[in-house]
Amino acid sequence: TLPKALGELGFDARVITPYHRCIKDKYADSVEHLFDFNVKLGWRNQYCGIERLVLDGVCIYLVDNEFYYGDKIYKGGGEEGEQYAFFCRAVLDALPNLDFTPEIMHCNDWHTAMLPLLAKTQYRGGMQENLKWLLTIHNIAYQGKFGFDYVQDLLSVDEKYYSPEFMELDGCANFLKAGCVFADRINTVSPTYSEEIKTAYFGEGLEGILRARSGELCGIINGIDVKTFNPHTDEAIPAKYDKGHLGGKAKCKAELQEKMGLEVKADAPLFAMVTRMTEQKGFDLVQRMLDELMSYNDMQFMLLGSGDEKYESFMREAESRYPGRLCAYIGYNESLAHSVYAGSDFYLMPSRFEPCGLSQMIAMRYGSVPIVRETGGLKDSVMPYNQFTGEGTGFSFADFNAHEMKDAVMSALDCYRKPEVMAGLIRSAMEADFSFRKSAEEYARLYICLL
């Protein structure tokens, strides 16, 4: 979505990404082969094909290799390290031969964070050395940590860079740290997260280098595809609606209740989560407070997600204790997710940390009022309701604390019983602009600073 939005601003923004099996299965007939060559990866000599796909007006270059990308996307561990070491080397070797010469390379997460180090140390004299490099950190908890011998075997990095000054952290070669050192600029996916990761609590060991480079670090909140997530046109929901005509939302709620085995009750406040069931997402707070919340006899709760077995088991057991009031769909269903956003009254997202978060934006787009913890992109995207001015798009709580979460839910329930207040909250939430156009304009300014 970002390249499409940048194109509307006059940028020639192209994508280069692995040609994963799931892409090949869907788009193989639309792909054009440009060229192929062999990539030297330590002692390995691997085939690399460069294919081109034009999708929604965006030119996408696909790096083809069946050994690395013919199976699942994320292999984990050393296999994943080799996947993306290959990808980094393939990108750098392919660049001079493309039908396009970029000025800026925008890298994302540890998987591509080695690119600026390699370009500036192993490609001196080539066009790669003259490129400007932006690194976006989507989640600092994932850093690409590998043994020095392993990285040396794959990428032949000069041993002088295996030091705390460059890419060493906790006795490992750290791909994300290398990117933080060698990229010309760094950004994260929300302004609050860019400040949080400069602290020991959130920085995962990289807070030192990020504080040192705070002048080159900023936060730009993500957007969502507002064409895909649009209750006025969404074919995945049972009835369409907009902020001025909410009758369709009431029908979506009734059909969701019936479909998921909840009591069909228009005046029962329906709280929902569409989430990975992990500690990061605040599920231990939900586990701690669920029974107290469900003691309010008219409250309903709907979960769509999967994750840690202990949380899945807890939700299955809770479903059996609250028949007709609580539903736990363990798994993921894209169409059902749209129905949950459209049919719920409130959307609960009590994350321990959240670099950006998209679910709260999607929920607001569908008029499901968010209840969030004030962290990362949740703090930046949800304006807390002010009972004196009537302003706000949701509810929030500051500390990662189960009782504070409960208080926020109680505030939401209080507003639910005031139809005029609730209608205003829904309208404000649906009016919030989370299009990628705003993000693209901020990235455009960042790119211009790089040149």
C-alpha positions, 0 to 999 in steps of 0.5 A, spaced: 500 500 500 505 504 501 508 504 494 501 505 491 501 511 495 508 514 494 506 513 486 500 518 487 505 523 490 510 522 484 515 517 486 517 511 482 517 506 488 518 499 486 519 493 491 524 487 491 522 481 495 523 474 495 519 470 490 515 465 495 511 459 493 505 463 495 506 468 490 508 464 485 502 459 486 498 466 485 501 470 480 506 465 476 502 467 469 503 474 470 510 474 471 516 476 466 523 473 467 528 479 466 535 475 467 538 470 472 545 469 475 549 465 480 549 468 487 556 467 491 554 465 498 560 463 502 562 456 498 555 456 495 554 458 488 546 459 488 541 460 482 538 467 482 532 469 477 529 476 477 522 476 475 518 482 474 510 483 476 506 489 475 501 489 481 496 495 482 501 499 478 506 497 482 513 494 479 515 488 483 522 485 482 521 477 485 528 474 487 527 467 485 530 461 488 526 454 489 531 452 495 530 458 499 523 460 497 519 454 495 517 452 501 514 456 507 516 463 508 519 463 515 523 457 516 526 460 523 533 459 526 539 458 521 535 456 515 532 463 515 538 466 516 541 463 510 534 465 506 535 472 508 543 472 507 542 470 500 536 475 499 541 481 501 547 478 496 542 477 491 539 484 491 546 487 491 548 483 485 542 484 481 541 492 482 546 494 477 542 490 472 535 492 473 531 496 468 531 501 474 536 505 478 534 507 485 537 513 489 534 510 496 533 503 498 528 502 504 529 496 508 525 493 513 527 489 519 533 484 520 531 480 514 534 486 510 538 490 515 545 487 513 544 491 506 547 497 508 553 494 511 554 490 505 553 495 500 558 500 504 564 495 506 564 490 500 561 494 494 566 500 494 566 503 487 560 500 485 553 504 484 551 500 491 556 504 495 552 511 493 545 509 495 542 512 501 539 507 506 533 507 510 531 502 515 524 501 518 524 497 524 517 494 525 518 490 531 525 490 535 524 484 539 526 480 532 533 482 531 536 476 527 542 473 531 547 468 529 554 466 531 560 469 528 562 463 524 555 462 521 555 469 518 562 469 516 561 463 512 555 466 509 557 473 507 564 473 508 564 480 513 570 483 515 572 480 522 573 488 524 565 489 524 564 483 529 565 488 535 560 492 539 561 498 535 558 495 529 554 488 529 556 485 536 551 484 541 551 479 547 556 475 543 552 474 537 552 477 530 546 481 530 543 483 523 538 489 526 544 492 530 548 492 523 542 496 520 542 501 525 549 502 525 550 503 517 543 505 515 543 513 513 536 514 517 532 509 521 525 509 523 519 505 526 512 505 525 509 510 530 512 516 533 511 513 540 515 507 539 521 511 536 521 514 543 520 507 547 525 503 543 531 508 546 529 505 553 532 499 556 525 496 557 523 496 550 530 497 546 531 489 547 539 491 547 539 496 542 537 502 546 544 505 546 545 505 539 538 508 538 540 513 543 546 515 540 543 516 533 536 519 536 538 525 531 537 520 525 531 516 528 524 518 527 517 514 527 512 514 522 505 511 523 503 506 518 496 506 515 491 501 512 488 500 505 482 504 506 479 501 500 479 493 502 477 496 509 471 499 508 464 498 511 460 501 505 463 497 500 466 490 504 463 484 500 465 480 506 460 483 511 452 481 511 450 489 511 454 495 508 453 501 512 457 508 513 458 513 519 451 517 517 447 510 516 449 505 522 443 500 521 447 496 517 452 495 523 446 493 527 445 487 522 452 485 522 452 485 530 445 480 530 448 476 524 455 475 528 451 473 534 447 468 531 453 465 527 457 465 533 452 462 538 451 468 542 445 470 544 442 475 539 441 481 543 441 488 540 442 492 547 448 487 549 455 490 549 459 486 544 467 486 546 471 483 541 479 481 540 482 479 533 489 477 535 495 473 536 494 470 543 501 472 546 503 475 552 505 481 548 498 482 546 496 483 553 493 476 554 495 475 561 491 481 563 485 478 559 486 472 563 486 475 569 480 479 569 475 475 564 471 473 570 470 479 573 468 482 566 463 477 565 460 478 571 456 484 568 451 479 566 449 483 559 456 483 556 458 479 551 465 477 548 468 474 542 475 472 540 478 470 533 485 468 534 490 463 536 497 463 539 500 460 546 496 453 548 495 456 555 491 462 552 487 457 547 485 452 553 483 458 557 479 461 552 476 454 550 474 453 558 471 460 558 467 459 552 464 453 556 462 457 562 459 462 559 454 459 553 451 464 549 455 470 552 462 468 550 465 465 543 472 463 542 474 461 535 481 458 535 484 459 528 484 465 523 479 466 518 479 473 514 472 473 512 470 472 519 475 477 521 471 483 517 465 480 520 468 481 527 470 488 526 463 490 523 459 486 528 462 488 535 461 494 539 468 495 542 475 492 540 480 490 546 487 491 545 491 491 551 498 490 548 504 490 553 508 493 547 505 495 540 510 498 535 504 500 531 498 496 530 493 495 525 487 492 528 485 498 532 485 502 526 481 497 522 476 497 528 475 504 528 474 504 520 468 499 522 465 503 528 468 498 533 470 503 539 477 501 541 480 500 548 487 500 548 493 500 552 497 507 551 503 504 548 507 505 541 502 506 535 496 505 540 497 511 543 498 515 537 492 512 533 487 512 539 484 519 542 482 517 549 474 519 550 474 526 554 467 526 558 467 533 559 468 535 551 466 529 548 472 528 544 475 522 543 475 516 538 476 510 544 478 508 551 485 507 554 489 506 560 497 507 561 500 502 565 500 494 563 495 492 569 489 488 569 485 493 574 487 499 569 484 495 563 478 493 567 477 500 569 477 502 561 472 497 560 468 500 565 468 507 562 466 504 555 460 500 558 458 506 562 458 510 555 455 504 552 449 506 556 448 513 553 446 512 546 448 519 544 455 519 547 456 512 544 454 515 537 459 520 537 464 516 539 462 511 533 462 517 528 469 520 531 472 513 530 470 512 523 472 519 521 479 518 523 484 518 517 488 512 517 489 512 509 497 510 507 496 517 504 498 521 510 504 516 512 506 516 504 507 524 505 511 523 511 516 518 508 516 523 502 519 528 506 524 523 510 526 520 503 527 528 501 532 529 507 536 523 505 538 525 498 
